[in-house]
Amino acid sequence: MFVRCTAAVAERVETIKDHLAEMIYYVNGWLTASIRRVYAMGKQTQGHVVISLEYDSGGSALLTCALEHKLPQIDLTILGSSGAIYHQELIQPPRDDSLTPKAMDHMQQLMIVVDQSLATGQPVDL
């Protein structure tokens, strides 16, 4: 399975990684496998971060989060052996972050790995 999600949803650069953590949380649920490698690119301070995830099942994900610039939107593609799902949406009104699941607490450790990859410019094996 391959997941690509581009989300221009962050109102401030400080929230980009929080949104990415939420995206990873959902993708992990869809792929039901462990992450093997994380590669993060971009700069949160410049308003965009891209994360490539490789899973031990052979699946992968490419997730992008960027500033919304008053026009929040999402573009999602999921490709699997039985078909594909495509979804593109302009989000109106902008979300208020109340949807962030309580289960996100365990994502903090993974976001440390994302920070390592951003700082070194290299993939990080888990």
Sine and cosine of phi, psi and omega as CSV:
sin_phi,cos_phi,sin_psi,cos_psi,sin_omega,cos_omega
0.00,0.00,0.58,-0.81,0.07,-1.00
-0.78,-0.63,0.72,-0.70,0.05,-1.00
-0.84,-0.54,0.77,-0.63,0.15,-0.99
-0.83,-0.56,0.81,-0.59,0.01,-1.00
-0.69,-0.73,0.84,-0.54,0.09,-1.00
-0.91,-0.41,0.86,-0.51,-0.06,-1.00
-0.79,-0.62,0.90,-0.43,0.14,-0.99
-0.99,-0.14,1.00,0.09,-0.15,-0.99
-0.77,-0.64,-0.21,0.98,-0.07,-1.00
-0.99,0.16,0.78,-0.63,0.05,-1.00
-0.98,0.18,-0.49,0.87,-0.01,-1.00
-0.71,-0.71,0.50,-0.87,-0.01,-1.00
-0.86,0.51,-0.48,0.88,-0.03,-1.00
-0.91,0.42,-0.34,0.94,-0.06,-1.00
-0.98,-0.18,-0.03,1.00,-0.06,-1.00
-0.85,0.52,-0.76,0.66,-0.03,-1.00
-0.92,0.38,-0.51,0.86,0.09,-1.00
-0.89,0.45,-0.68,0.74,0.03,-1.00
-0.91,0.40,-0.65,0.76,0.04,-1.00
-0.89,0.46,-0.64,0.77,0.04,-1.00
-0.86,0.50,-0.65,0.76,0.03,-1.00
-0.91,0.41,-0.66,0.75,0.03,-1.00
-0.88,0.47,-0.70,0.71,0.02,-1.00
-0.88,0.47,-0.65,0.76,0.02,-1.00
-0.83,0.56,-0.73,0.68,-0.02,-1.00
-0.94,0.34,-0.67,0.74,0.01,-1.00
-0.89,0.46,-0.65,0.76,0.05,-1.00
-0.84,0.54,-0.62,0.78,0.04,-1.00
-0.92,0.39,-0.60,0.80,0.01,-1.00
-0.95,0.32,-0.66,0.75,-0.09,-1.00
-1.00,0.09,-0.32,0.95,0.00,-1.00
0.67,0.75,0.76,0.65,0.04,-1.00
-0.59,-0.81,0.20,-0.98,0.02,-1.00
-1.00,-0.01,0.60,-0.80,0.06,-1.00
-0.95,0.31,0.75,-0.67,0.00,-1.00
-0.99,-0.17,-0.59,0.81,-0.06,-1.00
-0.52,-0.85,0.61,-0.79,0.04,-1.00
-0.84,-0.54,0.73,-0.68,0.08,-1.00
-0.72,-0.69,0.90,-0.44,-0.04,-1.00
-0.91,-0.40,0.64,-0.77,0.00,-1.00
-0.70,-0.71,0.33,-0.94,0.02,-1.00
0.99,-0.16,-0.07,-1.00,0.00,-1.00
-0.69,-0.73,0.84,-0.54,0.02,-1.00
-0.84,0.55,-0.63,0.78,-0.03,-1.00
-0.91,0.41,-0.34,0.94,0.04,-1.00
-0.99,-0.12,0.00,1.00,0.14,-0.99
1.00,-0.09,0.22,0.98,0.07,-1.00
-0.38,-0.92,0.62,-0.79,0.09,-1.00
-0.65,-0.76,0.67,-0.74,0.03,-1.00
-0.88,-0.47,0.71,-0.70,0.02,-1.00
-0.81,-0.59,0.78,-0.63,0.14,-0.99
-0.97,-0.24,0.78,-0.63,0.01,-1.00
-0.87,-0.50,0.74,-0.67,0.13,-0.99
-0.92,-0.39,0.71,-0.70,-0.05,-1.00
-0.95,-0.32,0.46,-0.89,-0.03,-1.00
-0.92,0.39,-0.23,0.97,0.05,-1.00
-0.99,0.11,-0.11,0.99,-0.06,-1.00
0.99,-0.15,-0.17,0.99,0.04,-1.00
-0.96,0.27,0.27,-0.96,0.03,-1.00
-0.49,-0.87,0.29,-0.96,0.02,-1.00
-0.58,-0.82,0.59,-0.81,0.11,-0.99
-0.82,-0.57,0.93,-0.36,-0.11,-0.99
-0.89,-0.46,0.73,-0.68,0.02,-1.00
-0.80,-0.60,0.72,-0.70,0.12,-0.99
-0.78,-0.62,0.69,-0.72,-0.04,-1.00
-0.61,-0.80,0.16,-0.99,0.08,-1.00
-0.90,0.43,0.55,-0.83,-0.06,-1.00
-0.99,0.11,-0.40,0.91,-0.03,-1.00
0.76,0.66,0.70,0.71,0.04,-1.00
0.90,0.44,0.24,0.97,0.02,-1.00
-0.66,-0.75,0.92,0.38,-0.07,-1.00
-0.90,0.43,0.70,-0.71,-0.01,-1.00
-0.42,-0.91,0.33,-0.94,-0.01,-1.00
-0.67,-0.74,0.59,-0.81,0.05,-1.00
-0.74,-0.67,0.90,-0.44,-0.11,-0.99
-0.83,-0.56,0.73,-0.68,0.10,-0.99
-0.75,-0.66,0.77,-0.63,0.08,-1.00
-0.81,-0.58,0.87,-0.50,0.01,-1.00
-0.92,-0.39,0.78,-0.62,0.01,-1.00
-0.69,-0.72,0.04,-1.00,-0.04,-1.00
-0.94,0.35,-0.30,0.95,-0.02,-1.00
-0.95,-0.31,0.07,1.00,0.00,-1.00
0.51,-0.86,-0.25,-0.97,-0.07,-1.00
-0.63,-0.78,0.47,-0.88,0.10,-1.00
-0.81,-0.59,0.75,-0.66,0.07,-1.00
-0.82,-0.57,0.70,-0.71,0.03,-1.00
-0.55,-0.84,0.77,-0.63,0.07,-1.00
-0.73,-0.69,0.73,-0.68,-0.09,-1.00
-0.52,-0.86,0.68,-0.73,0.22,-0.98
-1.00,0.00,0.85,-0.52,-0.13,-0.99
-1.00,-0.01,0.92,-0.39,0.02,-1.00
-0.73,-0.69,0.77,-0.64,-0.17,0.98
-0.97,0.26,0.25,-0.97,0.01,-1.00
-0.84,0.54,0.58,-0.82,-0.02,-1.00
-0.95,0.31,0.38,-0.93,-0.07,-1.00
-0.96,-0.27,0.28,0.96,-0.01,-1.00
0.93,0.37,0.14,0.99,0.00,-1.00
-0.97,0.26,-0.15,0.99,-0.01,-1.00
-1.00,0.05,-0.09,1.00,-0.01,-1.00
-0.88,0.47,0.86,-0.50,-0.08,-1.00
-0.95,0.32,0.51,-0.86,0.03,-1.00
-0.90,0.44,-0.42,0.91,-0.02,-1.00
-0.94,0.34,-0.03,1.00,-0.03,-1.00
-0.93,0.36,-0.23,0.97,-0.03,-1.00
-0.83,0.56,-0.63,0.78,-0.03,-1.00
-0.95,0.31,-0.18,0.98,0.00,-1.00
-0.98,0.20,-0.21,0.98,-0.04,-1.00
-0.85,0.53,-0.67,0.75,0.00,-1.00
-0.89,0.46,-0.67,0.74,0.02,-1.00
-0.91,0.42,-0.60,0.80,0.00,-1.00
-0.93,0.38,-0.41,0.91,0.13,-0.99
-0.91,0.42,-0.64,0.77,0.06,-1.00
-0.91,0.42,-0.64,0.77,0.06,-1.00
-0.86,0.51,-0.70,0.71,0.04,-1.00
-0.86,0.50,-0.64,0.77,0.02,-1.00
-0.89,0.46,-0.70,0.72,0.00,-1.00
-0.92,0.40,-0.64,0.77,0.06,-1.00
-0.89,0.45,-0.65,0.76,-0.06,-1.00
-0.94,0.34,-0.61,0.79,-0.08,-1.00
-1.00,-0.08,-0.33,0.94,-0.08,-1.00
0.95,0.30,0.32,0.95,-0.05,-1.00
-0.80,-0.59,0.42,-0.91,0.11,-0.99
-0.91,0.41,0.44,-0.90,0.05,-1.00
-0.84,-0.54,0.85,-0.52,0.05,-1.00
-0.99,0.17,0.60,-0.80,0.04,-1.00
-0.96,-0.27,0.00,0.00,0.00,0.00
